[in-house]
């Protein structure tokens, strides 16, 4: 993520190896610069959005800038999605969906309030335009009165509740940015934790963390090969009229096929 108001940082992010770049119109932009940042974002999306995934984090739906943000986003054919911060209720998503009109722009919801976490299930199911939900730890921690710098496992109940809501609605679940900029053991351990819980990816706020984040969330060659073998074994079993198969001492069924397909999807590998 990079501020749309800082051309140097935005272009650096857009030239990076990130799978998606989120240009920020919210926290990183002062009220006096909201209009100019929106205009700058539109130019960057037009320039880069045809070749890579570019999304905009707009201002919260109840702010004075949200309507203009959404109106501008609806006119950006190269924009991948709108990230709606402080998504508090299903109506927040429905209103954003309505204002985006007939545009093809997708939505992502940033859950960073106690109410948003509590109602994650309803928010995830609010609109078919929603592609992903994310957890915003800084605002959520402040609202809860939780100390900063605690182990990632402290957030387990929040992470699991959002993960369950997302999976039930069929949308991706993405971890919010780590609140440090170093690519250190603390960062990598935190991201391995959410990966192992089942999260699909993560935001980062500093380019130093990109390579590690991509490595952590991309299945390695052994995992991809194992996923292929699982699907092949199940296909052979199905051809023989069996609903289950055996591979390397494991009993395989459709549940493991789902996991195998997810591994191949994350690794961008055809089945």
C-alpha positions as CSV (number, residue, x, y, z in Angstrom):
1,X,0.0,0.0,0.0
2,X,1.2,3.5,-0.9
3,X,-0.2,7.0,-0.5
4,X,-1.8,8.3,-3.7
5,X,-0.6,11.7,-2.7
6,X,3.1,10.8,-2.9
7,X,4.0,10.2,-6.5
8,X,7.4,8.7,-5.8
9,X,6.2,6.2,-3.3
10,X,3.2,5.3,-5.4
11,X,5.3,4.7,-8.5
12,X,7.8,2.7,-6.5
13,X,5.0,0.4,-5.3
14,X,3.5,0.1,-8.7
15,X,6.9,-1.0,-10.1
16,X,7.3,-3.6,-7.3
17,X,6.7,-7.4,-7.4
18,X,3.5,-7.1,-5.3
19,X,0.5,-9.0,-6.7
20,X,-1.7,-6.0,-6.0
21,X,-0.9,-2.4,-5.2
22,X,-3.4,-0.4,-3.1
23,X,-3.2,3.4,-3.4
24,X,-4.4,5.1,-0.3
25,X,-6.8,8.0,-0.2
26,X,-7.6,7.6,3.5
27,X,-5.2,7.7,6.5
28,X,-2.1,8.6,4.5
29,X,-3.7,11.7,2.9
30,X,-4.5,14.9,4.9
31,X,-8.0,16.5,4.5
32,X,-6.5,19.3,2.5
33,X,-5.1,17.0,0.0
34,X,-8.0,14.6,-0.6
35,X,-9.1,16.1,-3.9
36,X,-5.6,16.2,-5.4
37,X,-4.8,12.7,-4.2
38,X,-8.0,11.4,-5.8
39,X,-7.0,13.1,-9.1
40,X,-3.4,11.7,-8.8
41,X,-4.8,8.2,-8.1
42,X,-7.0,8.4,-11.3
43,X,-3.9,9.2,-13.4
44,X,-1.9,6.3,-11.9
45,X,-4.7,3.8,-12.3
46,X,-5.1,4.9,-16.0
47,X,-1.3,4.5,-16.5
48,X,-0.7,1.3,-14.6
49,X,-4.0,-0.5,-14.2
50,X,-4.1,-2.0,-17.6
51,X,-1.0,-4.1,-16.8
52,X,-1.3,-4.9,-13.1
53,X,-3.9,-5.1,-10.3
54,X,-4.3,-1.6,-8.8
55,X,-6.9,-0.8,-6.1
56,X,-7.8,2.3,-4.1
57,X,-8.5,2.5,-0.4
58,X,-11.1,5.2,-0.3
59,X,-12.3,7.2,2.7
60,X,-14.9,5.6,5.1
61,X,-18.4,5.6,3.8
62,X,-19.6,8.1,6.5
63,X,-16.9,10.7,5.7
64,X,-17.4,13.8,3.5
65,X,-15.1,12.4,0.8
66,X,-16.5,8.9,0.3
67,X,-19.2,9.9,-2.3
68,X,-16.6,11.7,-4.5
69,X,-14.2,8.8,-4.1
70,X,-16.7,6.3,-5.2
71,X,-17.9,8.4,-8.1
72,X,-14.3,8.7,-9.3
73,X,-13.7,5.0,-8.9
74,X,-16.8,4.2,-11.0
75,X,-15.2,6.1,-13.9
76,X,-11.9,4.2,-13.8
77,X,-12.1,1.2,-16.2
78,X,-8.5,0.0,-15.2
79,X,-9.3,-0.1,-11.5
80,X,-9.3,-3.5,-9.9
81,X,-11.2,-2.8,-6.7
82,X,-12.2,-0.3,-4.0
83,X,-11.1,-1.1,-0.5
84,X,-13.7,0.2,1.9
85,X,-12.1,1.0,5.3
86,X,-13.9,0.8,8.6
87,X,-16.6,-1.4,7.1
88,X,-19.0,-1.5,10.1
89,X,-22.3,-2.8,8.7
90,X,-23.7,-4.7,5.7
91,X,-25.3,-1.4,4.7
92,X,-21.8,0.2,4.3
93,X,-21.0,-2.4,1.6
94,X,-24.4,-2.1,0.0
95,X,-24.1,1.7,-0.2
96,X,-20.6,1.4,-1.8
97,X,-22.0,-1.1,-4.3
98,X,-24.9,1.1,-5.2
99,X,-22.6,4.1,-5.8
100,X,-20.3,2.1,-8.0
101,X,-23.3,1.5,-10.2
102,X,-22.7,-0.5,-13.4
103,X,-18.9,-0.3,-13.2
104,X,-16.9,-3.5,-13.1
105,X,-14.9,-2.3,-10.1
106,X,-14.9,-4.9,-7.3
107,X,-15.0,-4.3,-3.5
108,X,-12.8,-5.3,-0.6
109,X,-13.8,-4.7,3.0
110,X,-11.4,-3.6,5.7
111,X,-12.7,-4.8,9.1
112,X,-11.1,-2.7,11.8
113,X,-13.8,-1.9,14.3
114,X,-15.4,-4.1,17.0
115,X,-18.7,-3.9,15.3
116,X,-17.2,-4.8,11.9
117,X,-15.6,-7.9,13.5
118,X,-18.8,-8.9,15.3
119,X,-20.8,-8.6,12.1
120,X,-18.2,-10.1,9.8
121,X,-20.6,-12.8,8.5
122,X,-23.3,-10.3,7.4
123,X,-20.7,-8.0,5.9
124,X,-19.1,-10.8,3.9
125,X,-22.6,-11.7,2.5
126,X,-23.7,-8.1,1.8
127,X,-23.0,-7.9,-1.9
128,X,-21.8,-10.1,-4.7
129,X,-19.3,-7.4,-5.6
130,X,-17.2,-8.3,-2.6
131,X,-14.0,-10.2,-3.4
132,X,-12.1,-10.1,-0.1
133,X,-12.1,-9.0,3.5
134,X,-9.1,-7.8,5.5
135,X,-8.3,-7.2,9.2
136,X,-7.0,-3.8,10.2
137,X,-5.1,-4.3,13.4
138,X,-4.1,-0.7,14.3
139,X,-7.6,0.8,14.5
140,X,-9.1,-2.4,15.9
141,X,-6.4,-2.6,18.6
142,X,-7.0,1.1,19.5
143,X,-10.7,0.6,19.7
144,X,-10.3,-2.5,21.9
145,X,-7.7,-0.8,24.2
146,X,-5.2,-3.6,23.3
147,X,-1.5,-2.9,23.7
148,X,0.6,-2.9,20.6
149,X,3.4,-5.3,19.8
150,X,1.6,-8.4,21.2
151,X,2.2,-11.8,19.6
152,X,0.0,-12.5,16.5
153,X,-1.7,-15.4,18.4
154,X,-3.3,-12.7,20.6
155,X,-5.6,-12.1,17.6
156,X,-6.6,-15.7,17.1
157,X,-10.3,-15.4,17.9
158,X,-10.6,-12.3,15.6
159,X,-8.7,-14.0,12.8
160,X,-10.8,-17.2,13.0
161,X,-14.1,-15.4,13.1
162,X,-13.2,-13.4,10.0
163,X,-11.8,-16.4,8.2
164,X,-15.0,-18.4,8.9
165,X,-17.2,-15.5,7.7
166,X,-15.1,-15.1,4.5
167,X,-15.1,-18.8,3.7
168,X,-18.9,-19.1,4.3
169,X,-19.5,-16.3,1.9
170,X,-16.9,-17.5,-0.7
171,X,-14.6,-14.5,-0.5
172,X,-10.9,-14.3,0.1
173,X,-9.5,-13.4,3.5
174,X,-6.3,-11.2,3.6
175,X,-4.3,-10.3,6.6
176,X,-3.7,-6.6,7.3
177,X,-0.2,-5.1,7.4
178,X,2.2,-5.9,10.1
179,X,2.7,-2.7,12.1
180,X,6.5,-2.7,11.6
181,X,8.5,-2.2,8.5
182,X,11.3,-4.7,9.0
183,X,11.6,-8.1,7.3
184,X,12.5,-9.9,10.5
185,X,11.6,-13.0,12.4
186,X,8.7,-11.3,14.1
187,X,7.2,-10.3,10.8
188,X,7.8,-13.7,9.1
189,X,6.4,-15.7,12.1
190,X,3.3,-13.6,12.2
191,X,2.6,-14.2,8.5
192,X,3.3,-17.9,8.7
193,X,0.8,-18.0,11.5
194,X,-2.0,-16.5,9.5
195,X,-1.0,-18.6,6.4
196,X,-1.3,-21.7,8.5
197,X,-4.7,-20.6,9.7
198,X,-5.9,-20.5,6.1
199,X,-5.5,-16.8,5.1
200,X,-5.0,-16.2,1.3
201,X,-2.4,-13.4,1.6
202,X,-1.3,-10.3,3.3
203,X,-0.8,-6.6,2.9
204,X,2.6,-5.1,3.5
205,X,3.5,-1.4,4.1
206,X,7.2,-1.6,3.2
207,X,8.9,-3.0,0.1
208,X,11.5,-4.8,2.4
209,X,8.7,-7.2,3.4
210,X,7.4,-8.1,-0.1
211,X,9.8,-10.9,-0.9
212,X,9.2,-12.7,2.3
213,X,5.4,-12.2,2.2
214,X,5.3,-13.7,-1.4
215,X,7.5,-16.6,-0.4
216,X,5.3,-17.4,2.7
217,X,2.0,-17.3,0.8
218,X,3.2,-19.1,-2.4
219,X,3.2,-22.9,-2.2
220,X,6.6,-24.4,-2.8
221,X,7.4,-27.0,-5.5
222,X,6.9,-29.9,-3.1
223,X,3.4,-28.7,-2.0
224,X,2.4,-28.1,-5.7
225,X,3.6,-31.6,-6.7
226,X,1.8,-33.2,-3.8
227,X,-1.4,-31.3,-4.7
228,X,-1.1,-32.6,-8.3
229,X,-0.7,-36.2,-7.1
230,X,-3.7,-35.9,-4.8
231,X,-5.9,-34.8,-7.6
232,X,-4.6,-37.4,-10.0
233,X,-5.1,-40.2,-7.4
234,X,-8.7,-39.0,-6.9
235,X,-9.4,-38.8,-10.6
236,X,-8.2,-42.4,-11.1
237,X,-10.3,-43.6,-8.2
238,X,-13.4,-41.8,-9.6
239,X,-12.8,-43.4,-13.0
240,X,-12.8,-46.8,-11.3
241,X,-16.0,-45.9,-9.5
242,X,-14.5,-45.2,-6.1
243,X,-15.1,-42.0,-4.0
244,X,-11.9,-42.2,-2.1
245,X,-8.3,-43.1,-2.9
246,X,-5.1,-44.0,-1.0
247,X,-1.8,-42.2,-1.5
248,X,1.4,-42.5,0.5
249,X,-0.5,-44.0,3.4
250,X,-3.2,-41.3,3.3
251,X,-6.9,-41.8,2.7
252,X,-8.0,-39.1,0.1
253,X,-11.4,-37.7,-0.4
254,X,-13.1,-34.6,-1.7
255,X,-12.1,-32.5,1.3
256,X,-8.4,-33.1,0.5
257,X,-9.2,-32.3,-3.2
258,X,-10.5,-28.9,-2.1
259,X,-7.3,-28.2,-0.3
260,X,-5.2,-29.4,-3.3
261,X,-7.1,-27.1,-5.6
262,X,-6.5,-24.2,-3.3
263,X,-2.7,-24.9,-3.3
264,X,-2.6,-25.0,-7.1
265,X,-4.6,-21.8,-7.3
266,X,-2.3,-20.0,-4.9
267,X,0.6,-21.3,-7.0
268,X,-1.1,-20.2,-10.2
269,X,-0.8,-23.7,-11.5
270,X,-3.4,-25.3,-13.8
271,X,-4.9,-28.5,-12.5
